[in-house]
Amino acid sequence: MSLYAILANPGHNRIYFDSALEIARSELQAMLESQGVELFRIEDKAVGLPAAIVFSCQDELTDAQMKKIAASSIYYALFEVVDGGLLKPLAVPTHNTFPESMSQILRYTGKTNEQFTRLMVNLGVSAAKTGSETVTLMDPMCGKGTTLYEGLIQGMNVVGVEINAKWVQEIQTFIVKFMKNGRFKHKAGKDKRTVEGKKVAEGFVLDAAASKELFASGNSQSMKLYAADTRQADLIVKKNSVDVMVSDLPYGVQHGSKNAKDSKLNRSPNELLAEALPAWKKVLKKNGAVVLSFNEFTLKWKDLAQLFESQGWKVMDEAPYTGYLHRVDQSINRNVIVAVKP
């Protein structure tokens, strides 16, 4: 039996740090179980670290498994707890292709914390069983791009759809500048989507790699970004092409009125989702997963689960894919739901 301790990232959101530790335990369980690692115990144990997750498993962790742990939302350093309670620091392989600063630089009102976004991405990758060698991650309501940046950091191809054309332009401007400043080999271009000769979306495409050698060998990552209504995602994104969808549903607090006169801008989360799910389902691969965060003050998990099930999805209703409810502030009690396309 091997005993390990993860030192929690001190930069994690302090508002809900205690909750973050708790939900990170479930995230860790989902990630390692998807790698075939059986966790015998995840416990609260004093090991001499200021904030840590302590867990045990039958065999020593492999490099690939440690790399998974390094991609978890709470990770800062990994130790093996050896005889006498001593902490042995472990050299963990790098999990990221592009720098983590990509998702950390931008700060704006309404931004979902990048570490919580990472948690959702990890849950989606763990739940999806598509067998893809390279994961394609889509945010069907991508806002200003945090989910997309997290996907690029973790070596994925990413697709974003966002109805606010101004935000789409901001993502384009930022990502091109980031690539240029970091001297990452990249190629950017435009992409227009039409149906029966009628334009349905303006698009932006980026191919990039962390090194010139990777780019030259064809091992680049792609970002595809469209200014469009998420309810028409299947007219824009290739069907059965996405492994994981991750998105932060509008909270009804500062992300748009629930009573907007323009139906395209109606951001009541349950109504919007009911209309969008059919398109999302067409875009997602078989056994692909959707992970959504939402405000329990405006939308209940059980109602959301019922909506998914009514449209033929399988809701992951047992641990480690449940139990993510936590308070963000007085107006937001955030929860997560994970569903899989059968």
MARGU-694888 format. One record per residue: residue in three letters; x, y, z of N, C-alpha, C in turn. Coordinates in steps of 0.1 Angstrom, whole numbers, plus 5000, padded with zeros to 4 digits. Each point is the difference from the previous one (the first is absolute). Example, Ala and Ser with C-alpha at 12.3 -4.5 7.8 and 13.67 -1.06 7.14 Angstrom:
% MARGU-694888
Ala513249435078499150125000500950125000
Ser499650114993500950115000499250115008
END
This chain:
% MARGU-694888
Met500849885000499250125000500950135000
Ser499750094991500750124999499250125005
Leu500650095007499350125006500650134994
Tyr499150084995500450134993499350125006
Ala500650114998499450135004500250104989
Ile498950074997500150114990499950135008
Leu501050084998500050145006499150084991
Ala499050065007499050084993500650134995
Asn499650044988500450134994499750125008
Pro500950075005499750125009499350114993
Gly500150004986499350104993498649974997
His499449895005498649974997499150105007
Asn498850024994499150105005499749985015
Arg500450115007499949995015498650015005
Ile499150054992498650015004499449875004
Tyr500349904992499449865003501149905000
Phe501150035007501249915000499749875007
Asp499250005011499749885007499149914992
Ser499150064993499149924991500849954988
Ala501050084996500949964988500749875004
Leu500549995012500749885004499149885000
Glu498850025004499049895001499649954986
Ile499750094991499649964986501249954992
Ala501250045004501249964993500349855003
Arg499549955012500149865003499249914990
Ser498850054997499249934991500650014986
Glu500550114996500650024987501249904999
Leu500849995010501249915000499549864999
Gln499049965007499549864999499549974985
Ala499350104994499549984987501249984990
Met501050095001501149994991500849885002
Leu500349955012500849885002499349874997
Glu498750005003499249884997499949984984
Ser500050124993499949984985501349954995
Gln501150015008501349944996500249865006
Gly499049955006500149865006500649995013
Val500150125007500650005014498949995010
Glu500149905009499049995010500550075013
Leu499250115004500450075012499449935012
Phe500849965010499549945011499550105011
Arg500650114999499650105011500450144995
Ile499150095002500350154998499650065014
Glu501050055007499750035014500550145004
Asp499550055011500650115006501049965010
Lys501350034997501049955009501150115001
Ala500550035012501150095001501349944996
Val500650064990501349954995501150115000
Gly499750115006500950115001500050104989
Leu498949994991499850094990498850105003
Pro500150124996498950105004498649964995
Ala499949944988498749954995500349894990
Ala499549895003500349884991498949904999
Ile500149934989499149884998500949885001
Val499649915009500849885003499249884995
Phe500749914992499349884995500949884999
Ser499549895000500849874999499549924988
Cys500949924994499649914990500949885001
Gln499649894993500749875001501450014995
Asp500250054989501350004993500650144999
Glu501350014998500650134998499550074987
Leu499850135001499550074988501150004989
Thr499549984988500850014988500250154996
Asp500950024991500250144995498850054993
Ala499349914993498750054993499050045010
Gln499949925011499050035010500450135008
Met501250025003500550125006499750124991
Lys500249984987499750114991498550045001
Lys499249905001498550035002499850085012
Ile500649965011499950075013500450154998
Ala501150024993500550144998499050084992
Ala499149944993499050084992498850035009
Ser499949955012498850025008500050155005
Ser498850045004499750145003500850055012
Ile500249915010500650045012501549985001
Tyr500649944990501449955001501050125001
Tyr500949985009501250095001501349925001
Ala500049895007501249915001499549875006
Leu500749894996499749875004501149945009
Phe499649935011500949945009499649855002
Glu500949925002499749865006500350015015
Val499149955007500149995015500749875003
Val501250015005500849885003500149975015
Asp500849905003500149965014500350115009
Gly499350015012500250105009499250134997
Gly499250004989499350114997500750114992
Leu501349964995500850094993499350024986
Leu500250124994499550034987501150004990
Lys499949914990500949994989499550074988
Pro500650124996499550074988500249914987
Leu499050004991500149924988500150094988
Ala500949964991500150074987498949964991
Val499150094998498849974992500150064986
Pro499749914990500250054986499150114997
Thr500450094991499250124996498749954993
His498950065004498749964994499650104989
Asn500650114999499550114991500950014988
Thr499350044989500850034988500350155000
Phe499050095001500150145000500150055015
Pro500550115003500150055014498750025006
Glu499949975013498750015008499650155001
Ser500950094997499750145001498950044989
Met499949914990499050034989498650035006
Ser499649925010498750025005500050095012
Gln501150045005500150085013500150154997
Ile500550044989500350144997498850095001
Leu499049964993498850084998499250015013
Arg499650115004499150025012498850094996
Tyr498849965003498850074996498849965008
Thr499050085002498949975008499249884993
Gly499749915009499249884995500949894995
Lys501350015001500949894996499949895009
Thr499949884995500049885008501449975004
Asn500349975012501349975005500749894992
Glu501250034995500649904990500249865007
Gln500350005013500249875007498749925000
Phe498950075002498749935000499749964986
Thr500350084990499849964986500849874997
Arg501250005005500949884999499349875006
Leu499450025012499349895006498949954991
Met499250084994499049964991500549934988
Val501150054994500749934989500449865004
Asn500649995011500549875005498949905002
Leu498950055005498849915002499549954987
Gly499950094990499649974987500849894993
Val501450035001500949904994499949875007
Ser499850005013499949875007498749934997
Ala498950074998498749934997499949964986
Ala500750064990499949974986500749874997
Lys499449924992500749874996499949994984
Thr500650104994499950014985501249934994
Gly501149985008501149934994500950084991
Ser499850145000500850084991501450025005
Glu500950004991501450025004500350145004
Thr499450104993500050145004498650045003
Val499850065012498750045004499650144993
Thr498850004995499450134995499150055011
Leu500350125005499250065011499250124994
Met498750005003499250114995499350075011
Asp500050145000499150085009499050064991
Pro498749955001499050064991499450135004
Met500550065011499750145004501250055006
Cys501050034992501450015005500450135006
Gly499150105000500350125007501350074994
Lys500950025009501350064996501149895000
Gly499749885000500949894996500849925011
Thr499650025012500849935011500149844997
Thr498949944997499949864997500949964988
Leu500050084990500849984988501550015004
Tyr500450095008501450025004500449885008
Glu499249955009500349885008500249884991
Gly499249994990500149884991501350014993
Leu500450124995501350014992501149975010
Ile500050055012501049975010500249855001
Gln498949925000500149865003500249924987
Gly500350064989500449934988498849964991
Met498850065002498849964993499850104988
Asn499249954991499450094990498750065006
Val499750134996498950065007499150074990
Val498750005003499050074992499150095009
Gly499850124996499250095008498950064991
Val498850015006498950074994499550115010
Glu499850124996499650115009499250104991
Ile498850035006499150094992500550155000
Asn500850035010500550145001501250024991
Ala499850064989501150014990501250085005
Lys499750105009501150085006500949915008
Trp499449915008500949915008500849904991
Val499449964989500749914991501250084994
Gln499850124997501150084995501150025011
Glu499650025012501050015011500849875002
Ile499449894998500749875001501049994989
Gln499650044988500949994988501350095003
Thr499750125004501150105002500949955011
Phe499549955011500849955011500949884996
Ile499449904993500749884998501150024989
Val499750084991501150034990501150085006
Lys499750095009501050085007500849915009
Phe499449915007500649905009501049914992
Met499649964989500949914991501250084995
Lys499850124996501150084995500950045012
Asn499550045011500950045011500849885005
Gly499449885000500749885005500849934989
Arg500050064988500749954989499749854997
Phe498749975001499549874996499650004986
Lys500449894993499749994986498549994998
His499450084991498550004999499650054986
Lys498849974996499450054988498550035003
Ala499650124997498650045002499350044987
Gly498749975000499250034988498650025003
Lys499250034990498650025002499249874995
Asp498849995005499249884995498550055001
Lys499449994988498550045000499249874998
Arg499049995008499049894999498850044993
Thr499649924990498750034992499249875000
Val498750034999499049894998499150044989
Glu500049924989499250034988500350144995
Gly501250035000500550134995499850125009
Lys499449975012499850115009501049995012
Lys500750125003501050005010499349985014
Val500549915008499549985013501050045011
Ala501350014997501050045010501250044993
Glu500650105007501450044996500949935009
Gly501149944995500949925007501550045000
Phe500749955010501450035001500749865003
Val501149984993500749875002501550035003
Leu500549935010501450015004500649865001
Asp501149984993500949885002501250055007
Ala500449935011501250045007500649885007
Ala501350025003500849905007500950065010
Ala500449935010500950055010501450024996
Ser500349934988501450014995499949994984
Lys501150064994500050004985500149854995
Glu500749925008500149864995498649935000
Leu499250025010498749945001499150054988
Phe500150134998499250064989500449944987
Ala501349994998500549954987499649864997
Ser499949925011499749864999498549974999
Gly499250115001498549994999499449975013
Asn500750015011499549985014499550135006
Ser499250074993499550135005498749985007
Gln499550105008498750005006499250114992
Ser498749985000499150094993499050075009
Met499750124997498950075006499150054989
Lys498749965001499050054991498950085008
Leu499750114995499250105008499050064991
Tyr498750005005498950054992499150095007
Ala499750124994499050095006498749954995
Ala499249935008498849944996499149975012
Asp498849964997499049965011500349855003
Thr500249975012500349865004498949904996
Arg498850054999498949914996500249964985
Gln500950064993500349954986501449944999
Ala500549955011501349945000500249894990
Asp499049934997500149894991500150044985
Leu499650134998500250054986501450064998
Ile500850015011501350075000501149905002
Val499849915010501149915004499649864994
Lys501049934995499949874993499349905010
Lys499049934995499349905009500949895004
Asn499849955012500849895006501550035000
Ser500450135003501450035000500650055013
Val499150015010500450055013500049895011
Asp501150005008500149905011499450045013
Val500250135003499650065013499550144998
Met498850035006499550135001500050055014
Val500550125002500050065013499550154999
Ser499150035009499550144999499550045014
Asp500050135002499550075012498750064996
Leu498849955004498750054997499950145005
Pro499250094993499850135006499349995014
Tyr500550085009499649995014498750085002
Gly499650094991498850085003500450115010
Val501350035001500450105010500650124993
Gln501149974992500750114993500449954985
His499449894996500349954987498950024990
Gly499150105002498950024991498649985006
Ser499150084995498750005006499349874995
Lys499149955009499349884997498750034992
Asn499850134999498850044993500350094988
Ala501149974994500450084988498949994989
Lys499750124994499050004989500549924988
Asp501250014997500649934988500249855004
Ser499349914993500049865004501449954999
Lys500850054991501449964998500850025013
Leu499650115007500850035012499349965013
Asn499049924999499349945011500949915007
Arg500450035012501049925007499449945013
Ser498749975000499449925011500749864998
Pro500749955010500849884997499249874996
Asn498949985007499249884996499450014987
Glu499450114996499550024987501049994989
Leu501150065002501150004990500649864998
Leu500149935011500649865000499049914993
Ala498750015003499049914993500150024985
Glu500250124995500150024986501449964994
Ala501050015008501449984995500449855000
Leu499549925009500449865002499949924987
Pro498950014992500049924988501250034991
Ala500350124998501250044992501349955006
Trp500150015013501349955006500149854999
Lys498949935001500149864999500549954986
Lys499650074990500449974986501550024998
Val500550105007501450044999500949905008
Leu499549955011500849925009500249854994
Lys501149945003500249864996499249915009
Lys499849884996499449905008500949985012
Asn499449995012500849995013500750125004
Gly499850114993500550135004499350065012
Ala500650095007499450055012499850155000
Val499050055007499750145002500150035015
Val500750115003500150045014499650155000
Leu499050025009499550145001500050045015
Ser500450135002499850065013498950095000
Phe499350025011498850095000499750045014
Asn499150105001499650065013498849935006
Glu500149935011498949935006498950095005
Phe500350135001498950095004499150034988
Thr500449974988499150024988499749884993
Leu500749895002499849874993500549895009
Lys499149905003500349895009500649884992
Trp500949935007500749884993499049904996
Lys499049975008499049904996499250044988
Asp499750134999499350044988500850004987
Leu501350035002500949994989500249854996
Ala500149915010500249864997498849954992
Gln498850045004498849964994499950054985
Leu500550124998500050054986501049924991
Phe501249975005500949924993499449864997
Glu499449945010499549864998498850004991
Ser499250115000498950004990500450014986
Gln501350044998500550014986501049894997
Gly500049895008500749884997501450005005
Trp500550095009501349995005500149915013
Lys501249965003500249925012500650105010
Val499350035011500650095010500849925010
Met501250055003500949935009499650045014
Asp499249925007499350045012500649935013
Glu501249954999500749945011501450065001
Ala500649995012501450045003500949924990
Pro501150074995500550135004499550114991
Tyr498849984993499550114991498950085006
Thr499849985013499050085007500750065013
Gly499350095006500550065013500850124998
Tyr499850084989500850114997499450145004
Leu498949995007499350135005500950085009
His500250124997500850095009499650154998
Arg500150075011499750145000501150094994
Val499750084990500950094994499950145007
Asp498750055000499750135008498649995004
Gln499550115005498650005005498949984989
Ser500450024988499049984989500249884992
Ile501249935002500349884992500349885009
Asn499349904998500249875006500349904989
Arg501249984997500449934987500049855001
Asn499549944990500049854999500449964987
Val500249874998500549944988499249884996
Ile499749984987499449884995500849944989
Val500149875000500749934989499149904993
Ala499950014987499149914992500849944989
Val499649884995500749934989499049974989
Lys500550024988499249964988500149854998
Pro498949925001500149864999500449964986
END
